[in-house]
Structure formats: C-alpha cells, structure tokens
Amino acid sequence: MLKQLNELKSAALKELEAVSQAKDLEAWRVRYLGKKSQLTGVLRGLAELPIEERKQVGALANRIKAGLEENLGQKSRLLKQVGLAAAGEGIDITLPGRPYPTGRLHPIAQTIAEICDIFASMGFQVVEGPEVEWDYYNFEALNIPRHHPARESMATLWVDAETEKGERNMLMRTHTTACDTRVLEQMTPPIRVVMPGRVYRYEASDATHVPMFHQIDALAVDKNITMADLKGTLYEFARRFFGEERKVRFRCDYFPFVEPGVEMAIECLVCGGSGCRLCGNSGWIEVLGAGMTHPRVLERSGVDPREYTSFAFGMGIDRLPMLRYGIDDIRLFYGSDLRFLRQF
C-alpha cells in the first residue's frame, strides 16, 4: 500500500508538471484529489487495515494529499502569471482608458427636482400620496360628487374593488390634487406643501397625451391667505423657472375644488407673444390651474373655513420641459431613445 501511494504521488506530480493551461488544472484536481480519486479511496479504506499499518498508510496518504494541494496552488499561480504576461504583450498601457458614460437623471426627474427646490425655498414642504386612491379622496372630498360632469373628463382607470352596493370605489389617481384632502386631514395649519407624483388617465397616446404622466400640486392653508398670495407665489415660480423676463397672465377659470378659480399662462417661449403655431397664435401658453380652496373642501377635512383660508394650484410637469426646450412630442420622454435623453 505504501509503495502504491508513492507511485501515485510520482504520477500526479509528473502529470501536473506537464499541464500548460489553467483550464486543465481542474481535471487534474478531480483525478487526484477529487471525491472519487484513488487517494481519497485509500483514506476511506483505512478502517479495514490493521492498526499498525493503518497509522503508516494514513500518515503517508495525508502528507501526499497536502503536498499535492500545495503543488496545485503553486501551479495555478504560475499559470495565472504566465497568462497575464502574455495578455500584456498586446496592450499599450500608455493609452488612455475607455471612459464609461456618466448616468444622468431623466429630464422629467430633473424638472420635478427643480420645481420642488423652487417651492422649498419659499417655505413649502414636499410630500407624496398613494397612486392607487379611493374615490372619496380623488373626487368626493374635492367637491366632485358622483355624476358630476368633471368626472367624465378624467378618463378614470378603475381598480377592481367594489362596495356593498356594487359600486367601484378605488382607482388610479387622475390628479395629484387627491393628496390635498389627505394633507388637510393629517396636518394642522399653517400648511404649505407641494405634492409631485404620477397620475393616470385612460386615453390614447399622441403628441400631447400619454396614459401615465406627472403632475405637481401645491396647497397653502393659514389665516388671512388671499388671492394676492397665490398670484405672488405663482409669479415667483414662473420667474425662476422660465426666466425673469417672462410675462405671466391670469384669467378666470372653473375648477370644482376652488372658488374663485384661475388659469395661469406664460408668454410663448417661441414667438415671444407675437403668435405662432405652438401657442395657437395667441402669444400665451396655459401652464396651470389654481384658485382659493373651496370652503366645502376645507370643511370635509376638518378645517374651519371661517378661521383659515387656503390657496391651491396644480400643473402638468411633463409639459414644462416641452415648453422650455421646444419639444413637440411628449412621447419622446418615455421612448428610451438615448440620443434624445442624453441632451439633458
């Protein structure tokens, strides 16, 4: 048995010496050190040998195993060094490395961050709400009861959740204004918050519409807030986002959750107010709707409208970079075309 082990050692070392590629080392290891190798078989059969012979054979087998493992490690390191040296012959280390492209925020994410920074500097807090919303918060609490005509323009995506009467009462929120009443319920005046997020409409995609887009709403609640506070806040936002020379126009408009309601438009960035295809030859582009929060909305959320007044406004975020950069198709933001996205 001792002679057989010594012969096995000699054969293994001779074969290891002949190995010239790292990929052949694994086959050698399995043959001489693996679970089914002859050396492992000897170690497993020691119990059948007489006690004296068992000691001699076991000691020799363990020494041979340890020696072969050490030789295998040395051979592996040697072949690795040879491979690196061979590879280095074809590489000019004086050449500059290949730069990896630097990742950037998506233009919509950049716009959201910029808008939030502007309002944060004016004392507004950034909060978020759920995208799957209850009918109550999306419509009822905002003065849009069932069968109200304003619901028809929302193209709502309903979720399969029914009341005891069989009515659907969960949906993908159609506007971030749904966060307003949640904020009013959970926070105590004075309140100044902006609420960015994704909203959903069941409508076809075209150059100006997509079924999922982004909005940002704002809400301010305090004593003695007036329409002048709303106009001043929005004018400051337009000045910072669109430029100090940009003109702003306010006109009356209707929204169920504010009274009175207004729309804010900015001077067309393309024609400078003279009229063009982008602004419909009017010289103005509407960017948001706003107004003084309706007293009923405050009452439903537990805020006394006789003590506090409030203003709110909301805008589509996706449209703002379109206006700023002269982009004529909203779908470009969601097409994953790196040639387009890398420009931002």
Sequence and secondary structure as in RCSB ss.txt:
>XXXX:A:sequence
MLKQLNELKSAALKELEAVSQAKDLEAWRVRYLGKKSQLTGVLRGLAELPIEERKQVGALANRIKAGLEENLGQK
SRLLKQVGLAAAGEGIDITLPGRPYPTGRLHPIAQTIAEICDIFASMGFQVVEGPEVEWDYYNFEALNIPRHHPA
RESMATLWVDAETEKGERNMLMRTHTTACDTRVLEQMTPPIRVVMPGRVYRYEASDATHVPMFHQIDALAVDKNI
TMADLKGTLYEFARRFFGEERKVRFRCDYFPFVEPGVEMAIECLVCGGSGCRLCGNSGWIEVLGAGMTHPRVLER
SGVDPREYTSFAFGMGIDRLPMLRYGIDDIRLFYGSDLRFLRQF
>XXXX:A:secstr
 HHHHHHHHHHHHHHHHH  SGGGHHHHHHHHHSTTSHHHHHHHTGGGS HHHHHHHHHHHHHHHHHHHHHHHHH
HHHHHHHHHHHHHTT  TTS           HHHHHHHHHHHHHHTTT EE    SEEEHHHHTGGGT  TT HH
HHTT  EEEEEE TTS EEEEE S TTHHHHHHHHH  SSEEEEEEEEEE      SS  SEEEEEEEEEEETT 
 HHHHHHHHHHHHHHHH TT  EEEEEE  TTEEEEEEEEEE TTTTTS  TTTTTSSEEEEEEEEEE HHHHHH
TT  TTT EEEEEEEETTHHHHHHHT   GGGGGS  HHHHTT 
